[in-house]
């Protein structure tokens, strides 16, 4: 009469084990603690059900009294585990929602890179490190040339595609430790930790060249002629940390000034402040 229970215990153990190892395998950093809590609870329940299967196989529950006593304990454990799992999944859901809200507050919704506020936070951290250790760093201001013409000739959707393509090219042009931010509109900022003026110039030229290679399909009228491809160029201004008397605000102003000098020099070029 206990055979159906043995099959049930085994099935429960298999299902709970599968869920537990799935949680362990997919746990992202934001939900790792809650996922591991839930997985641990499930594995403990798996272990208990394995013990039950062994007890049934050995005939330890053949006496009615022992069987019903064990059933009472099992029922209580089922309730406790169910409540624990519900709490674990609620914890994971809350963590995921919190992470999602934090990401929405810190990133640009179109390009998925940092917004101006978070970029400045990273720049201030790098400034603090530079003031403490004397490590140089640089910032780039990148502005797309004649971007309004893209929106006017090809439409705003094409303009959004161009912005996303530019961000992809910029990401390909910088290191993993560099920080990209959308400064506003078609203007972007790049933080280059540990980069002196010569290294920043190399990165800026690489960014400019990679953006220059962008060609996107699109149909529109530009300067009175039918155009089938969207091309993009950018001007770049550079500012490098000057020492303990320098700050992020003045660095961004210098980079912005160099950017406008690059615009005045004919666009699609790189200039650095003296």
C-alpha positions, 0 to 999 in steps of 0.5 A: 500500500505504500508503493504509490507514496514511494513513487510520489516521494521520488517524483517530488524529489526529482521536481524539487531538485530540478528547480533547485539546480535551475535556480543555482544555474541562472541566478544573477548577481542581483537575485543570487542571495534569494535564489540560493536561499530558495534552492537550499530550501528545495534541496533540503526538501529533496533530501527529506524525500529521499530519506522517506523513500529509503524508509519506505523501502526498508519497511520502517513505515510499515507499521500504521502508527509510524506511518501516520506519525511520519505523515503528520510531520511531512504535512507540517514540513510541506506547509513550512517549505511551501511558505519558504518557497513563496517567500523566496520567490517573492524575495527574488521578484522584489530584487529583480524589480528593484534592480530594474528600477535602478537600471531605468534610473541610471541608464538612457532608455534608448541607447542603454548606456549611462545617463548624464547623472550617473556618468558624472558620478563615475567621473567624480569617483575617478577624480577622487582616485586621481587626487589620491594617487595622482593617476591621470584620466581623461574625458571625451565629448562626442557630438554627431555632425549635422544630426538634425539632417538625419532626422529631417531627411530620414525620420526620427526612427532612423535617427534613433537607429543611428544613435544606437549604431554610434553607441555600438561603435563607441563600445567597440572603440573603448576598453572594458573599464571605460565609461560611456554616457549619453550627455544629451541629444546626439552628444555623448561623454566617455570617461577614460580611467588611467588615460593620459593625453596621448592615450586619450587622443588615440582612443578619440581617433579610434572612436571617430574613425569607427563612427565614420564607417557607419552606413545604415539603410535609409531612403530620404532627400538630402541636399536635393538628392535621393539618398539610400544610405545614412552616413554618420560622422562625429567631432570629438573634444578631449580634456585630461586631468591636470592635477589636484586643483582640477575638477570634473566640472572644469574638465567637462567644460574644457572637453566641450570647448575643444568639441566646438573648436573641432566643429569650427575646424570642419567637423569629423575631427578630434581636438584636445584642450591645451 
